[in-house]
Amino acid sequence: MQDILRGLRVLELGQVLAGPFAGAIFADLGAEVIKVERLDGGDDARRMGAAFRGGDSLIFQVFNRGKQSVALDLKSEEGRLALEQLLATADVLVHNLRPGVTDALGIAGPDVCARHPRLVYCEISAFGATGPMRMRPGYEPLVQAFSGLSAINGGPDDPPMRAGASLCDQGSGMWAVIGALALLQRRQHTGRGGIVATSLLEAAMGWNSQKVDALVNEGRQPDRHRSGHPGFVPYEAFDTADAPLLVCCGNDRLFAKLANELGRPQWTSDERFATNRARLEHKAQLFAELVPLLQARPRAEWLDRLERAGVPCAPIHSLPEAVAHPQVQALGILQSLPQEGMRLTALPFTVDGQRPALTAAAPRLGEHNARHGLAPLPNP
């Protein structure tokens, strides 16, 4: 399993998150990932937060595990020549350099692919490869705000808010890998690589697709539901006597089970509540009856009763509660790095029942220069 991409060489010119996340996916799947960094400090993520290991931050460890580090001065002729030598042996290049930097360094996609026609070239930008904003840099919260993602997050009375996860950064890294793998498959038949271009904005619009498609096809702006859903009722969080509980009735059969467990079987014959479309129209009336019933008992009791009745439900966990839960533990998604004294989240899928294993910590700056015939740094 660990060798699923064995023999694939990936060069990563990545900063902070989107490009490095793409590189981490390749590394976890067994590719040789060579991270090309600046001589003066390397990836900015090394200093993004408190020192965790060898002076580098924890977030650097998270997104750079299993890679090699080569430090080059790409503004020098020597550094550009060294990069060309690496490109000549590479299958994939991934970068999320600032707009304009690749042109200045002579490594824009069309130029590189003309010199190395088998290469799969992946570029990740903030706002996309075309359009009036293509040259603008950007960061996760800026793109969440710009794309409308922040505006659909939260409840009707909340201010716009960013999602807690880096959906745009990590999403664009993931799409870059998907595109690269698709082009590698094409290369098997044609012998040529190509250019994959994605961006934080495109990733955000992809996550927004349900809301955007409703807007452009039905002229309907989305309501903000906090924990709820625009298409199902009841399908959100409710207070119990002691803690919140999420209940998801995704069809009328599940609603009937809920009604029976709550001692209200008559709801299934009430024309206001009998169907999901009717419940959407009469949500306030249903909740006027439903909410007090759930508030009358503690969450543990409702979890037990509803699970036995087959009604989808879940506690709203804190992060420590989620990490400690037996189900999360059973998945083995948190993995220990051998001899490093840390645990990191592995890739969120398995192949043939096995999850790709984490094999090594993030490299020190320039740690692998000598391996690739380059001068080592004085104090790597």
Residue pairs with C-beta under 8 A, 6 or more apart in sequence:
1 351
1 352
1 354
1 355
1 356
1 357
2 30
2 356
2 357
2 359
3 30
4 29
4 30
4 351
4 356
5 26
5 29
5 30
5 31
6 30
6 31
8 26
8 30
8 31
8 32
8 91
8 92
8 184
9 31
9 32
9 34
9 89
9 90
9 91
9 92
10 23
10 26
10 27
10 31
10 32
10 33
10 34
10 90
10 91
10 92
10 93
10 94
11 33
11 34
11 36
11 83
11 86
11 87
11 90
11 92
11 93
11 94
12 19
12 20
12 22
12 23
12 26
12 33
12 34
12 35
12 36
12 67
12 93
12 94
12 95
13 19
13 36
13 93
13 94
13 95
13 96
13 97
14 20
14 22
14 23
14 35
14 43
14 94
14 95
14 96
15 43
15 44
15 45
15 96
15 97
16 43
16 44
16 45
16 48
16 63
16 96
16 169
17 45
17 59
17 63
17 140
17 166
17 169
17 170
17 173
18 96
18 124
18 168
18 169
18 170
18 172
18 173
18 176
18 200
19 94
19 95
19 96
19 97
19 124
19 173
19 176
20 35
20 43
20 45
20 63
20 64
20 173
21 63
21 169
21 170
21 173
21 174
22 94
22 122
22 124
22 173
22 174
22 176
22 177
22 180
23 33
23 35
23 63
23 64
23 67
23 94
24 33
24 62
24 63
24 64
24 65
24 66
24 67
25 173
25 174
25 177
25 347
26 33
26 92
26 94
26 177
27 33
27 65
27 66
27 67
28 65
28 66
28 346
28 347
28 356
28 357
28 358
29 347
29 356
30 356
31 92
32 68
33 66
33 67
33 68
34 67
34 68
34 69
34 70
34 86
34 90
34 368
34 372
35 43
35 64
35 67
35 68
35 69
35 70
35 363
36 70
36 71
36 72
36 74
36 83
36 86
37 43
37 69
37 70
37 71
37 72
37 365
37 366
38 71
38 72
38 73
38 74
39 71
39 72
39 73
39 366
39 377
41 47
41 365
42 69
42 71
42 365
42 366
43 60
43 64
45 57
45 59
45 60
45 63
45 64
46 55
46 56
46 57
46 60
46 365
47 56
47 57
48 57
48 59
48 60
49 57
49 58
49 59
50 57
50 58
51 57
52 58
52 60
52 61
53 61
53 340
53 342
53 361
53 362
54 364
56 362
56 364
60 362
61 342
61 344
61 361
61 362
62 344
62 345
63 362
64 362
64 363
65 337
65 344
65 358
65 359
65 360
65 361
65 362
66 358
66 359
66 360
67 362
67 363
68 363
68 367
68 368
68 371
68 372
69 363
69 364
69 365
69 366
69 367
69 368
70 82
70 86
70 366
70 368
70 369
70 372
70 374
71 365
71 366
71 369
71 377
71 380
72 79
72 82
72 83
72 374
73 79
74 80
74 83
74 105
74 107
75 105
80 105
80 106
82 372
82 374
83 107
84 115
85 373
86 372
87 93
87 112
87 115
87 116
87 119
88 116
90 116
90 119
91 118
91 119
91 120
91 184
91 193
92 119
92 120
92 121
92 122
92 180
92 184
93 112
93 119
93 120
93 121
93 122
94 122
94 124
94 176
94 180
95 102
95 107
95 122
95 123
95 124
96 123
96 124
96 125
96 172
97 123
98 137
99 125
99 126
99 134
99 135
99 136
99 137
100 135
102 108
102 109
102 123
109 121
109 123
109 195
109 197
110 195
112 119
112 121
113 119
113 121
113 193
113 194
113 195
116 193
117 191
117 192
117 193
118 187
118 191
118 192
118 193
119 193
120 180
120 183
120 184
120 187
120 193
120 194
120 196
121 193
121 194
121 195
121 196
122 176
122 177
122 179
122 180
122 195
122 196
122 197
122 198
123 129
123 195
123 196
123 197
123 198
124 172
124 173
124 176
124 198
124 199
124 200
125 134
125 197
125 199
125 200
126 136
126 137
126 138
126 139
126 142
126 143
126 199
126 200
126 201
127 133
127 134
127 136
127 138
127 143
127 146
127 199
127 200
127 201
128 134
128 197
128 199
128 201
128 202
129 197
129 199
138 146
138 200
138 201
140 162
140 166
140 167
140 168
140 169
140 200
141 150
141 162
143 149
143 168
143 200
143 201
143 204
144 150
144 162
144 163
144 167
144 168
144 204
145 151
145 160
145 162
146 201
146 204
147 168
147 201
147 204
147 205
147 208
148 204
148 208
148 211
148 212
149 162
149 163
149 167
149 168
149 204
149 207
149 208
150 160
150 161
150 162
150 163
151 160
152 208
152 211
152 222
152 224
153 160
153 161
153 162
153 163
153 224
154 160
154 161
154 224
154 226
155 224
155 225
155 226
156 223
156 224
156 225
156 226
158 224
158 226
167 203
167 204
167 207
168 200
168 201
168 203
168 204
168 207
169 200
171 200
171 203
171 204
171 206
171 207
172 198
172 199
172 200
172 202
172 203
174 203
175 198
175 202
175 203
175 206
176 196
176 198
179 196
179 198
180 196
182 196
183 193
183 194
183 196
184 193
186 192
186 194
187 193
205 212
211 222
214 220
214 222
215 221
215 222
222 230
223 230
225 236
226 236
226 237
227 236
227 237
227 246
227 316
228 235
228 236
228 237
229 235
229 236
229 248
231 276
231 280
232 248
232 249
232 250
232 276
232 280
233 249
233 276
233 279
233 280
233 283
233 286
234 247
234 249
234 255
234 258
234 279
234 286
234 287
234 290
235 247
235 248
235 249
235 250
236 246
236 247
237 244
237 245
237 246
237 247
237 316
238 244
238 245
238 246
238 247
238 290
238 291
238 294
238 295
239 245
239 291
239 294
239 295
240 294
240 295
240 297
240 298
240 299
240 302
241 295
241 296
241 297
241 298
241 299
242 298
242 299
243 298
243 299
243 315
243 316
244 299
244 315
244 316
245 294
245 299
245 302
245 303
245 313
245 314
245 315
245 316
246 313
246 314
246 315
246 316
247 258
247 294
247 306
247 311
247 312
247 313
248 254
248 312
248 313
249 255
249 258
249 311
249 312
250 312
251 276
252 268
252 274
252 275
252 276
254 310
254 311
254 312
255 267
255 268
255 273
255 276
255 279
256 265
256 268
257 309
257 310
257 311
258 306
258 309
258 311
259 265
259 266
259 267
259 268
259 273
260 309
261 305
261 306
261 309
261 311
262 290
262 293
262 294
263 293
264 289
264 293
267 273
267 274
267 286
267 289
268 274
271 278
272 278
272 279
272 281
272 282
272 285
272 286
273 279
273 282
273 285
273 286
279 286
294 302
299 315
302 313
303 313
303 315
306 313
307 313
315 321
317 325
322 328
323 334
328 334
331 355
332 346
332 355
333 345
333 346
333 348
333 355
334 343
334 344
334 345
334 346
335 343
335 344
335 345
335 346
335 355
335 357
335 358
336 342
336 343
337 343
337 344
337 358
337 359
337 360
337 361
338 359
338 360
340 361
342 361
344 358
346 355
346 356
346 357
346 358
347 355
347 356
349 355
364 380
365 377
365 380
366 376
366 377
366 380
367 380
369 375
369 376
369 377
369 380
370 376
